[in-house]
Amino acid sequence: MGNTQVNGRYIFGGTRTDSQAVSDQILAETPATLVGSHTGSGRLYGQGTYTGLYSRNITLTVDAAYPGGVPSALNPMDVDYSYVDDFGRAISGTATLTGTGSGNALALGDGVSFHADSSSFVAGEQYTLALGRQHGNTEIMEANLSQENRMSFNHTLQQIFGAEGNSGGAWNNLLDQLANWKDALDKDSKTQTYFESVPATTNNLASTADLRVSGDWDDAQYRSYTFVTGGPLQSDSTAASRAAYRNFTVDLAYLGGVPSVANPMTVNYEWFDSSGPGWTATTVNITGTGAGNSVTLQNLGAVPFTGSGDAPADVQSLNPPGEMTLRLNAGGTLMDGDSWDLTLQQYNQGQTESQEMLTSLAAVRTNLLRYTGDVGAKLNRLEVRDNLLGSDNLQLEDRLARVESADISQVAIGLQQYQTLYQASLQATAMVMGRSLADYI
């Protein structure tokens, strides 16, 4: 209904009446919208395939320290970004552009990146990169019905569905709410095989790994879990009666790169010694990657965390055996220091979401029908006015044609005849009405 057309034009797309006003796929509106005044000519563009659930408005600001000009390796431009992610968390950071064009794009998370064109930028200039389903704009179109009678004749999706992006700590746009409901319904129909984890705000924006946790719900719900790249599990002290591990960090002395025999990577961690002093700090050295280079943790057997997907070699079993396992989504990429928190509220939410949305669905459907009818009525007024103007135009053209095709000599003779008749009329009137002042005394 959001893509309703009248005479082949999408009536809810603002001035973009020739393309679909709404889509079920979130796309980056490009180029990014300018915010405020801009003295530079540069523009920022979004690209990539968005993998998030909700619409998002990303604020991009050229850093105040930028000296100006075209971004390059010799003139790098810092761009400060900020947005609210799907979990309602404020994300901010700085990305450094060292070139222009799509080949120099930088990640902004959830599959979206941005790049600059080869024009000049000025410090402090701001842009809004909108990621949403509403592909029209918010411009109201108007027409003059008469000299002092002006009528707006379209409506925008923002008026009907609400503004996209997070506002007031929630997603108020109906399309976002529908996407959330659909996500809940999709999960309701699936057999639960793993828990979902929430990536930390500190994760590298280029990481695409989705950490999946399997195990017993009853055991999991009584613990707080944080999963950190380089180690399996960080558990709270309620697991003191069992062997547990936490605070996995890559040692600061590590120079970076791929772990190997020539470039060993030391990982610091703590394990809980239930028969001794409790939490004990220790280390483990990683000298290679892949399933053939698994490491052994204190009081725990081999723990390979070397691949992604559902293959047995890529599934890591935590202590006690079989209680909890974790793996990465196939093809997922991660960086050292990435971490996730475990969320347990993920299934059997479709019915709850549907009940909460009934009021919104009814109200928006009513508005859609009302606005569609309103646009149709306004179109009729425009067509009536167009017909009247067309009729006036025909009359004017007819008069103009008669004037332009007149015979000058015939018109001159006719004028002389009218003048003679006029003079005769005046003389006859004077004779009939002839009186002197004495007639009135």
C-alpha positions, 0 to 999 in steps of 0.5 A: 500500500505504501507503493500506491500509484495514481496515473502511474506515479507513486504518490508517497515518494515526494518528488521521486514519483517515478521509483518505488517509494518503499522497499523491504530491503534497507538501502543506503541513500546516496549521496549522503544528505548535506547538513547545514551550510557547506563551503566545500564541494565534496560529497560522501557516498554510502555503499555495501549491503546492509545486514542490520535489522532496523533503519539507521541514520549515520552522522558523518562529520569532517574532523575539526582538525582537517586542514581542508582539500581533497583526501589523499595519502598525503592529506588524510581526512578524519571523519567522525561518525555516530549512530544508534545500532540495532541494540539501542547502543550509541556507536561513535568513532573516527575513520580516516580516508586516505583516498577518494572513490569506492575503492577507498571506502571505510566500514561503518558496521553491519556491511555498510561503508562510505567513501568520498568523491574527488572534491574539496572538503572543509573541517566541520562539514556534516552529512547524514547517511540514511539507511532505510526502506523509505526511498522517496523524500519528504518534499511536499509538492504544491500547485496553484489552483488560482491566483490565491489558492495553493494546494499541496497534493502529495503525502510522504511515507514519513507522514504515514509510517513515521521517521526512520532511525532511532528516536527517543530510545525506540524505533517508531517507524512502522516498517522497522516495527514490522521488520522486528515482528517478522524477525520474531516470527521467523525465529518462532518457527525454527528449532532452537539450536543455538543462542544469539550473541550481541557484538560489543561496541568495541568490535572492529567494524570490519568484523562479520563474525556471529558467535553462536552458543549452544547448550542447555538453557537452564544452565546458561540463564544463571550465568553471565557470559562474555566471549572474547576473541582468543579464548572461549569463555569469561564466566562470573564467580557463580561457576566457582565450583566448576573449572572456568576461564575468563579475561582472555587478552592478547599479550601487549608484547605481541607484534601483530600478524598471523600467529606462527612458530616464528611469530608466537602469540601469547594469550593471557587468561585466568582459570578458577582452581576450585581446589586451590587459590581460586582465580589464577593468572596464566598464559598460553602460547599460540604458534599456528592457526587451523584445527591442527594448531589447537592449544591446551588450557590449564585444567582443560583439554585441547580447545580448538577455536580455529574455523567457522561453520558447523563442522565438528572441528569448528565447534568448541566444547567448553568445560564441563564437556557438553555443557556449552559449545560455541562456533562462528557463522560460516565465513565470519571474520573477526579481529583480536579483541572482538567480544560478544555478550550472550542474550537469552530472549530470542525465541517465542516472541512473535505472539507478543510482538503481534499483540503490541503492534495491533494498534499501530497496524490498524492506525497506519492502515486507516491512514494509508486508505485515507491518504490514498483517497485524499490524493485521489480527490486532490487529483480530481481537483487538479484535473478540473482546474486543468480542464478549465485552464485548457478551455480558457486557453482554447478561447484565447487561441480562438480570439488570437486566431481571429485577430491575426487572420483579419483583413486590414482593408475590410477592418478599416472599411468596417471601422469607417462605417461604425464611425459614420453610424456613430456620428449619425446617431449623435446628430439624430439624438441632438435633433430629437432631444434638442432643447434650450435653457429657456425650455427649462425656465 
